[in-house]
Amino acid sequence: MNLSPASQALAYRVWGYCKPLGWGQTCADVAQALDETPQRIASIMRAMKWQDRFATLQRFNLDMPLRLADDTGHAIITSQMRMDE
């Protein structure tokens, strides 16, 4: 890891933003919060080997039903739920 001082400073800002919130942020979320481009955040993410710490939209299949737990801990599939429940 041979980052310029500016990139090291940005990596610290990314760490400082994500550490208290959790690492499940997307590059776009972090970029917007830090007033940087998503590409710049992605390059820091790769340089620091933080790829597994960030959320990506590709991880989620939006066509799959969302699974939630009811009060008893049993799974509920949202495609089976009615909006008035």
KOLLUM-715602 format. One record per atom (N, C-alpha, C): residue number from 1; residue in three letters; chain; atom name; x, y, z. Coordinates in steps of 0.05 Angstrom, whole numbers, plus 5000, padded with zeros to 4 digits. Example, Ala and Ser with C-alpha at 12.3 -4.5 7.8 and 13.67 -1.06 7.14 Angstrom:
residues 2
1:ALA:A:N:5264:4886:5156 $
1:ALA:A:CA:5246:4910:5156 $
1:ALA:A:C:5264:4934:5156 $
2:SER:A:N:5257:4955:5142 $
2:SER:A:CA:5273:4979:5143 $
2:SER:A:C:5258:5001:5157 $
END
This chain:
residues 85
1:MET:A:N:5017:4977:5000 $
1:MET:A:CA:5000:5000:5000 $
1:MET:A:C:5018:5025:5000 $
2:ASN:A:N:5019:5038:4977 $
2:ASN:A:CA:5036:5062:4974 $
2:ASN:A:C:5018:5085:4966 $
3:LEU:A:N:5004:5096:4984 $
3:LEU:A:CA:4985:5118:4978 $
3:LEU:A:C:4998:5145:4982 $
4:SER:A:N:4990:5164:4966 $
4:SER:A:CA:4999:5192:4969 $
4:SER:A:C:4988:5202:4996 $
5:PRO:A:N:4999:5224:5006 $
5:PRO:A:CA:4989:5235:5030 $
5:PRO:A:C:4959:5244:5028 $
6:ALA:A:N:4951:5253:5004 $
6:ALA:A:CA:4923:5261:5000 $
6:ALA:A:C:4905:5236:5001 $
7:SER:A:N:4914:5214:4989 $
7:SER:A:CA:4898:5190:4990 $
7:SER:A:C:4898:5178:5018 $
8:GLN:A:N:4920:5180:5032 $
8:GLN:A:CA:4920:5170:5060 $
8:GLN:A:C:4900:5186:5077 $
9:ALA:A:N:4899:5212:5073 $
9:ALA:A:CA:4881:5229:5087 $
9:ALA:A:C:4852:5222:5081 $
10:LEU:A:N:4846:5216:5055 $
10:LEU:A:CA:4819:5208:5048 $
10:LEU:A:C:4812:5181:5060 $
11:ALA:A:N:4831:5163:5060 $
11:ALA:A:CA:4826:5137:5072 $
11:ALA:A:C:4819:5140:5102 $
12:TYR:A:N:4833:5158:5115 $
12:TYR:A:CA:4826:5163:5143 $
12:TYR:A:C:4799:5175:5146 $
13:ARG:A:N:4791:5193:5128 $
13:ARG:A:CA:4764:5205:5129 $
13:ARG:A:C:4743:5183:5124 $
14:VAL:A:N:4748:5165:5105 $
14:VAL:A:CA:4729:5143:5100 $
14:VAL:A:C:4727:5126:5124 $
15:TRP:A:N:4749:5118:5136 $
15:TRP:A:CA:4749:5102:5161 $
15:TRP:A:C:4734:5117:5183 $
16:GLY:A:N:4739:5143:5186 $
16:GLY:A:CA:4726:5158:5207 $
16:GLY:A:C:4696:5161:5203 $
17:TYR:A:N:4687:5161:5178 $
17:TYR:A:CA:4659:5162:5172 $
17:TYR:A:C:4645:5135:5176 $
18:CYS:A:N:4658:5114:5167 $
18:CYS:A:CA:4646:5087:5167 $
18:CYS:A:C:4648:5073:5194 $
19:LYS:A:N:4668:5078:5209 $
19:LYS:A:CA:4673:5064:5234 $
19:LYS:A:C:4649:5067:5254 $
20:PRO:A:N:4639:5091:5259 $
20:PRO:A:CA:4616:5093:5278 $
20:PRO:A:C:4590:5084:5266 $
21:LEU:A:N:4586:5086:5240 $
21:LEU:A:CA:4561:5079:5227 $
21:LEU:A:C:4559:5050:5220 $
22:GLY:A:N:4582:5037:5217 $
22:GLY:A:CA:4583:5010:5207 $
22:GLY:A:C:4593:5010:5178 $
23:TRP:A:N:4604:4988:5170 $
23:TRP:A:CA:4618:4986:5144 $
23:TRP:A:C:4599:4978:5122 $
24:GLY:A:N:4573:4977:5126 $
24:GLY:A:CA:4554:4969:5106 $
24:GLY:A:C:4546:4991:5086 $
25:GLN:A:N:4561:5012:5085 $
25:GLN:A:CA:4555:5035:5067 $
25:GLN:A:C:4563:5028:5039 $
26:THR:A:N:4551:5041:5019 $
26:THR:A:CA:4560:5039:4992 $
26:THR:A:C:4580:5060:4986 $
27:CYS:A:N:4595:5056:4964 $
27:CYS:A:CA:4615:5077:4956 $
27:CYS:A:C:4600:5103:4951 $
28:ALA:A:N:4577:5102:4939 $
28:ALA:A:CA:4562:5126:4932 $
28:ALA:A:C:4553:5140:4958 $
29:ASP:A:N:4545:5126:4978 $
29:ASP:A:CA:4537:5138:5004 $
29:ASP:A:C:4560:5152:5017 $
30:VAL:A:N:4583:5139:5017 $
30:VAL:A:CA:4607:5151:5030 $
30:VAL:A:C:4616:5175:5013 $
31:ALA:A:N:4616:5172:4987 $
31:ALA:A:CA:4625:5194:4970 $
31:ALA:A:C:4607:5219:4974 $
32:GLN:A:N:4581:5215:4976 $
32:GLN:A:CA:4563:5237:4980 $
32:GLN:A:C:4568:5250:5007 $
33:ALA:A:N:4572:5234:5027 $
33:ALA:A:CA:4576:5245:5054 $
33:ALA:A:C:4603:5260:5057 $
34:LEU:A:N:4623:5251:5042 $
34:LEU:A:CA:4649:5263:5044 $
34:LEU:A:C:4655:5283:5021 $
35:ASP:A:N:4635:5288:5004 $
35:ASP:A:CA:4637:5306:4981 $
35:ASP:A:C:4661:5298:4963 $
36:GLU:A:N:4661:5272:4957 $
36:GLU:A:CA:4681:5261:4939 $
36:GLU:A:C:4666:5246:4917 $
37:THR:A:N:4680:5237:4896 $
37:THR:A:CA:4668:5221:4875 $
37:THR:A:C:4667:5192:4884 $
38:PRO:A:N:4648:5176:4875 $
38:PRO:A:CA:4647:5148:4881 $
38:PRO:A:C:4672:5134:4870 $
39:GLN:A:N:4683:5143:4848 $
39:GLN:A:CA:4707:5131:4836 $
39:GLN:A:C:4731:5134:4855 $
40:ARG:A:N:4733:5157:4867 $
40:ARG:A:CA:4755:5163:4886 $
40:ARG:A:C:4752:5145:4911 $
41:ILE:A:N:4728:5143:4921 $
41:ILE:A:CA:4723:5125:4944 $
41:ILE:A:C:4729:5096:4937 $
42:ALA:A:N:4721:5088:4913 $
42:ALA:A:CA:4726:5060:4904 $
42:ALA:A:C:4756:5055:4902 $
43:SER:A:N:4771:5074:4892 $
43:SER:A:CA:4800:5070:4890 $
43:SER:A:C:4813:5068:4917 $
44:ILE:A:N:4804:5084:4937 $
44:ILE:A:CA:4814:5081:4964 $
44:ILE:A:C:4806:5054:4976 $
45:MET:A:N:4781:5046:4971 $
45:MET:A:CA:4771:5020:4980 $
45:MET:A:C:4789:4997:4970 $
46:ARG:A:N:4796:4998:4944 $
46:ARG:A:CA:4813:4977:4933 $
46:ARG:A:C:4842:4979:4945 $
47:ALA:A:N:4853:5003:4947 $
47:ALA:A:CA:4880:5006:4957 $
47:ALA:A:C:4882:4996:4986 $
48:MET:A:N:4861:5001:5002 $
48:MET:A:CA:4861:4993:5030 $
48:MET:A:C:4852:4964:5034 $
49:LYS:A:N:4843:4951:5012 $
49:LYS:A:CA:4832:4924:5013 $
49:LYS:A:C:4808:4923:5030 $
50:TRP:A:N:4790:4943:5027 $
50:TRP:A:CA:4766:4944:5042 $
50:TRP:A:C:4741:4936:5026 $
51:GLN:A:N:4745:4922:5004 $
51:GLN:A:CA:4722:4915:4986 $
51:GLN:A:C:4700:4900:5001 $
52:ASP:A:N:4708:4882:5019 $
52:ASP:A:CA:4688:4866:5034 $
52:ASP:A:C:4673:4882:5055 $
53:ARG:A:N:4682:4906:5061 $
53:ARG:A:CA:4669:4922:5082 $
53:ARG:A:C:4647:4939:5071 $
54:PHE:A:N:4646:4943:5045 $
54:PHE:A:CA:4626:4961:5034 $
54:PHE:A:C:4603:4945:5022 $
55:ALA:A:N:4579:4956:5023 $
55:ALA:A:CA:4556:4944:5011 $
55:ALA:A:C:4556:4950:4981 $
56:THR:A:N:4547:4931:4965 $
56:THR:A:CA:4543:4936:4937 $
56:THR:A:C:4515:4928:4929 $
57:LEU:A:N:4504:4942:4911 $
57:LEU:A:CA:4477:4936:4902 $
57:LEU:A:C:4475:4909:4889 $
58:GLN:A:N:4497:4899:4878 $
58:GLN:A:CA:4498:4873:4864 $
58:GLN:A:C:4494:4850:4884 $
59:ARG:A:N:4498:4854:4909 $
59:ARG:A:CA:4495:4832:4929 $
59:ARG:A:C:4466:4825:4932 $
60:PHE:A:N:4448:4843:4926 $
60:PHE:A:CA:4420:4839:4931 $
60:PHE:A:C:4404:4834:4906 $
61:ASN:A:N:4389:4813:4906 $
61:ASN:A:CA:4371:4808:4883 $
61:ASN:A:C:4344:4820:4891 $
62:LEU:A:N:4337:4842:4878 $
62:LEU:A:CA:4313:4856:4885 $
62:LEU:A:C:4287:4842:4877 $
63:ASP:A:N:4290:4821:4861 $
63:ASP:A:CA:4266:4805:4854 $
63:ASP:A:C:4260:4784:4875 $
64:MET:A:N:4278:4779:4893 $
64:MET:A:CA:4273:4760:4914 $
64:MET:A:C:4255:4772:4936 $
65:PRO:A:N:4237:4758:4947 $
65:PRO:A:CA:4221:4769:4969 $
65:PRO:A:C:4238:4774:4994 $
66:LEU:A:N:4231:4795:5008 $
66:LEU:A:CA:4246:4802:5032 $
66:LEU:A:C:4236:4784:5055 $
67:ARG:A:N:4254:4774:5070 $
67:ARG:A:CA:4247:4756:5093 $
67:ARG:A:C:4249:4772:5119 $
68:LEU:A:N:4228:4772:5134 $
68:LEU:A:CA:4228:4786:5160 $
68:LEU:A:C:4220:4765:5181 $
69:ALA:A:N:4224:4772:5206 $
69:ALA:A:CA:4216:4754:5227 $
69:ALA:A:C:4192:4766:5241 $
70:ASP:A:N:4172:4749:5248 $
70:ASP:A:CA:4150:4759:5264 $
70:ASP:A:C:4157:4758:5293 $
71:ASP:A:N:4138:4764:5310 $
71:ASP:A:CA:4143:4765:5339 $
71:ASP:A:C:4152:4738:5351 $
72:THR:A:N:4146:4716:5338 $
72:THR:A:CA:4154:4690:5348 $
72:THR:A:C:4181:4682:5337 $
73:GLY:A:N:4193:4698:5319 $
73:GLY:A:CA:4218:4691:5307 $
73:GLY:A:C:4216:4675:5281 $
74:HIS:A:N:4192:4669:5273 $
74:HIS:A:CA:4188:4655:5248 $
74:HIS:A:C:4190:4674:5224 $
75:ALA:A:N:4201:4664:5202 $
75:ALA:A:CA:4205:4681:5178 $
75:ALA:A:C:4178:4687:5165 $
76:ILE:A:N:4177:4712:5155 $
76:ILE:A:CA:4154:4721:5140 $
76:ILE:A:C:4165:4729:5113 $
77:ILE:A:N:4152:4720:5092 $
77:ILE:A:CA:4161:4727:5065 $
77:ILE:A:C:4142:4750:5056 $
78:THR:A:N:4154:4773:5050 $
78:THR:A:CA:4137:4797:5046 $
78:THR:A:C:4119:4795:5022 $
79:SER:A:N:4126:4778:5002 $
79:SER:A:CA:4108:4775:4979 $
79:SER:A:C:4082:4762:4987 $
80:GLN:A:N:4081:4750:5011 $
80:GLN:A:CA:4057:4737:5021 $
80:GLN:A:C:4042:4755:5040 $
81:MET:A:N:4053:4778:5046 $
81:MET:A:CA:4040:4796:5065 $
81:MET:A:C:4022:4816:5050 $
82:ARG:A:N:4001:4823:5062 $
82:ARG:A:CA:3983:4844:5051 $
82:ARG:A:C:3991:4870:5064 $
83:MET:A:N:3987:4892:5049 $
83:MET:A:CA:3995:4918:5059 $
83:MET:A:C:3979:4927:5084 $
84:ASP:A:N:3955:4916:5087 $
84:ASP:A:CA:3938:4924:5110 $
84:ASP:A:C:3943:4907:5135 $
85:GLU:A:N:3963:4889:5134 $
85:GLU:A:CA:3969:4873:5158 $
85:GLU:A:C:3985:4888:5177 $
END
